[in-house]
Structures are given as structure tokens and as C-alpha cells.
Amino acid sequence: MTLPCNMPSGTVNVQVELFSMARLVCGRSFLALDLPCDATLADMAHALVRACPALRGLAITTDGTGLLESYALNLNGRVFVTDTGVHLQQGDTLLLFSSQAGG
Amino acid sequence: MLRIDLSTQQRVWEPLEEQALHRFIGGIGLGTYLLYTSCPPGVEPFDPANPLIFVGSPLVGTRLTTSSKFAVLTKSPLTGCIGDSLSSSFMATELKKTGCDALILTGRSPFPCLLVINDDVVEFLDATPYLGLSTTATEHEIKAHLGHRTRVACIGPAGERLVRYASITNDGGRQAARTGPGAVMGSKNLKAIAVRGTRPVPVFDAKALHAIGTNLTQRSLGPATEKYRTLGTLANVAVFNRLGTLPTYNFQRSTFDEIEQVSGEALHQNHFVTNAHCANCTIGCEKILVTTDNGPKAQGRMEYESAFALGSLVGVANANTVIRASTLCDELGLDTISAGVTIAWAMECFEKGLLTLKDTGGLALRFGNEAALLACLQLIGERRGLGDLLAEGSRRASQRLGRGTEAWAMHVKGLEMPGYEPRSLKTMALGLAVSTRGACHNRSSSYEADFSSRVDRFQADVERGRLTMEGEDFSAVLDSLIWCKFLRKAFRDLYAESAAIYEHVTGWSMTAAELRQAGERINTLKKLFNIREGWRREDDTLPPRVLTETLPTGVAQGVGLTRADLDMMIQGYYSARGWTAEGLIPEQKLRELDVWDIVCTR
């Protein structure tokens, strides 16, 4: 169950589930992030690099403002996050995995 | 083109028709044309008259990254439809260096045959010493006999016994497997083909090609191929599970509780040995894995499809067993997808009491029974006991067993389903239903739309038809030039760049628009082949389970796909292709695509 974004600071705590090399370089499957309720992709990228600097150049651009084309972010297993970002709620999960589908 | 009649040992070198090359390019495209024009209408797949065709492409021998590939085409013994598959590596280049762009085999050798092609010299050697050998042992022995620079394509015990999903193996484990070309090769009493070529491969403008090739190589090492260079396709396992699209327990579920033990991440950390590359490939997607327990050591390459078919689909969570099963399939010469899906069908039959211990020869064929999985694969490869039934594939096996077991035989047109749960990937669902070779994810790659923000993968809509059509035509061009699909994201514009490369290689004019139309033409001719061989509208469908059951677990819990929604998407596809509502192709479309003459004369 997700809760509305009613935190006084306008931020929510979300879980990021890591897959592929992102998981291996971070050494764990999950990260916890504080993000704005209406987080842009840049917000997420900044937060990911702060939480796991090894993601810079692997999944996150070297300037830390976006995703490399090799990775995708998905919200709760349902919605792929685009450049304009997405509305987050407390308890949401972002999935970070390779954007190259298939095989 | 080299035509060989194995019955008479007659061999004829012929020039390939220029018009055919212009229209169908090479690889799968040219192979489809050669199959359509060489295969007698209505022929049975194991009839000597059914041709087995190996086709290279314009790019083979150019050293462009991922270009060492060849296509194998025949009338499939598993589906009765067009059987087209691709393989890679040195065999493609070696055949090209003999001067042979297409090899068409008909007839049946009167003795077990090793076909040797040494530039333009063709020999028919006795293959009796190699009978019964695994694919690895066969290749090893032939190379010891003929020289280690010889390239070998062979069948294993499964192909010798006409297992309907037997593969053709080359270069230490590369497989042309889907639709069972190995069984056709076995029906021709042909154990192996050994090739040695020494001729240079001409290129029209080598300097221009080198510049483009260098640039493409650089792109092939960038973000566009990161997944394939690191974990490989095994990266799909955990992601698909999380997205509720990992087929589990014979498609009864789309999530597997024990996933972490067989995820790509776990396999990489605990079982990875090295990457391996096809010839002329800079990506190196092959992951060589090894078992680490106290059982018999097994080491081999493993892809996502094998990990799902021999893992979650059959309820096995032991990575060592999955590796063992995958390498056993390679040694026997079996398509891992069809093998796993057919065994999963049998497991469900056993758990429902429709197969007994007497039927299984004492195997407790339950989901998760690792020993039973391995034993079953061996039985299939030998066509022994229960294996003789399972060697027929899930469609025939369920028809033979009856008692309602067809309801969970997970195939389309007889080809077993790959590792994409169609209920939670609606564009893929359409791609699977309409693919000319049966349940195939590769010929449309329509899952790409589902794994993006372009569509809602849980919802069906008529626009999926256009997306699937575009994916099919794109894939047909990739498969005919032949580029590896893992390179596709490295192109800024596949059609424009490939047209320029084609011109530099051949000296022939080619535009992006012409390439795009060639893709449509190739898919149309594939469909024409199937129509000629008995395709009916009801063959474009999905298994009953997919259309009657909703998914019970994970993020896709409650998601299903109705017959009405599938039919709506299929109509959208037919409309996008300019076909009739019954899925037939009007004369006007055939003339527009310049295939009318082919249909009229053959």
C-alpha cells in the first residue's frame, strides 16, 4: 500500500531495487532514497549517485543528471519513468535495470 | 549457390539470381526465397525432398562486428511451417570463403554421411565413427581427422533420432535450434558438414567500409550493448520475475519464489568463468558458466531462454542443475526452449495424474525434481521410454496423450513458447500469436514496446498491430543482412546505415526505403510459404491457458488476456499489413511488394 505524499518536507522515502551490474557494483539489491514527490529523472539520478557513487558512468551519466541509455527506471513494476519524471508516493519502489530488453 | 543431392551425390554450382539477391538480400530473406522455390508444396518435413538450406549474407567475411552469421531454413518437422533459425561464428565465414553463399541439401544419403566442402571440392565421407557422439565430441573428432582449421556443423544424438526440436551445432556450441533443423539433417542421414575455404571475400569499397566498420565497432562497445557485455541475457531473469513476466511452473505463474538462486546476478557471482565471442564480434555476449557442487562437472554457455526453460518453468531453483541441464541439451543437440516447455507440460500432466510412474518409467516427474529433469532430457535425446513421446514436442505429445492435456501444451503453431509471459506483455502476446515460425520472440522483438513507456504492457489495443509489424520488418532486415540483434541499439538509423554499408560491400545501389520494403517483402513471403503449406486463421492464436487464466502472483496479479482482445490486436496487425480480415494477402499487396511472380510460378 502506498501512502500519499503528505510529508512536511515535500519529500518521500522510496526504495530502489537494483538489478544487473547496478546491483553488483553497489553490492546490494536495495537502496533507500529521499526524493521530491514530483521527482524528475534528474532528481532520481542525483539521489542514486549520492547513494551509490559507483553508478556514475554505469547507469547514471557522468554529470549525474540523467540515466545512461543502457538503463531504465520503472515505478512499482508498472510505469517506465521518462525525462519528465513521475509523481511518487511514500513507499513506492523504483526498479533500476538494463533498458536493453530481451535476449 | 551449391546444390547437393545427398541421394545421388550430385553437386551443382549455380549463380544466385541477381533479382533474388536484390529483393531478399541474404540470410533469412534469401533463405526464405530459396525455400519457397525449392521445397515441393505439401512435402513432409522428413521426406528427402524437403530442402535443408544454409545461407550466408552480403556482410559475412567483411569483418564488420557481429557479421559472422548464417541462416538455416527448412520445412519444420515440429510445426509444418517455415523453419528458420540463425547461428553464428566461424562456420559462416568459412562457408563464404569456399565461394558458397547458399548451400541447398536435398535427398537422403544411403549411408551416414560426413559432407566435406573444401573450396569447390565436395566429398561424401562415412560418418559411422561419429554416430552417437555428442556435438562436442563430434566436432572434436572431425577436426582431429580433417584438420583443426576445419569448421564443423553437426547434429548430436537427438538429431540422429529425429527429435523434432533437434538443433544443428557449430563452433563449440553455437546452435541453430528453434523449429528443429537438426531433425531434418538427421532425416537426410547427414551427421555433419565440414567446411574449409581459402578464397578471399571481395568487398567493393574496402576503404569506406573500414571507416564505417571502425565507427560501428566503437559504438558496439558503448552503452547500447552494456547488458550483453556484462551479465548477458541472463540479466533478464530477476527483472522479468520482478515485472511479473517470468514464465513459471508451465506458465501457471509469472513469478518464481526461489528466483535469487538462479538470477543472472547470482549466476555471475557464483558460476561465471569467462565471456566468449563469436567470430568477428566485439560484444562478447556469451557467458560461460560452470557447476560448483560435487556432482559431475558441467561447463558451457547459457542464455536467458535456457535459464527460464530449465529453471523457473520446471520449478528448478538449483543453479548447478540448470547449468547441467543446459549443457546436456547442447551436447545432445536439443533446443532448450522446446525441451524445457515440453518437459514442463509433462510435469503438469504427472502432477494431475494423467501420466503415471508406469508411463514415466519410474520418474517422479514433478516440478522441481532436478533428477527427473536431467533424466528426461537424456530420454528425449535417446528417444527412449517417455522420451519418445516428449521428442515429438508438446503439441504432438498432448494430442497423443489427449485427456485434455492440450490445454496446457504451451506452443503456438507447434513451436514452444519462449520466456516472455504474454499476459503481462501484450505487444509480445501479439508477436507470439502471429509469428510465421510459431511462438517466437526474436522474429518481431515486439517485447521492446512492452519494456518501454510507449505502451501499457497490461492493456491490449489495436495499435499493437502496427508496432508488431514494424518490429517484424526491422527484425527481418537484421536477419537478412545479417546483423546480431544485440547490436541493434548501436545504430542511429539501422536502415540508412545498413543501406550505405550494403553499397560499400556489394557495389549495388540500396536505399533505406528499399531495405525497409525488403523487410516487409521477406515477412510476406514467409507468410505465403505458410499459407501454401496449410496455414489457417485459427493458427494465429495463443495457448488456451493464456486466454483463460489470469496471473496469480506478483505485480501482474489478476492480469489476463481475453480471446476478444487478442483477436482485436490480430485484426490490427492484419490491417497494418494490408491483409484481409482472414489474414490472407491480396494480389495488390503481392504486386506492390514484387512477389507476385513468385506466387504465380511456384
Interface residues (C-beta under 8 A of the other chain):
Chain A: E17 F19 S20 M21 R23 L24 L58 L68 E69 S70 Y71 A72 N74 N76 G77 R78 V79 F80 V81 T82 L95 F97 S98 S99 Q100 A101 G102 G103
Chain B: P223 A224 T225 E226 K227 Y228 T230 L231 G232 T233 A235 N236 A238 V239 R242 L243 G244 G264 E265 H268 Q269 E303 Y304 E305 H441 S445 Y447 E448 D450 F451 S452 S453 F458 K485 F486 K489 G554 V555
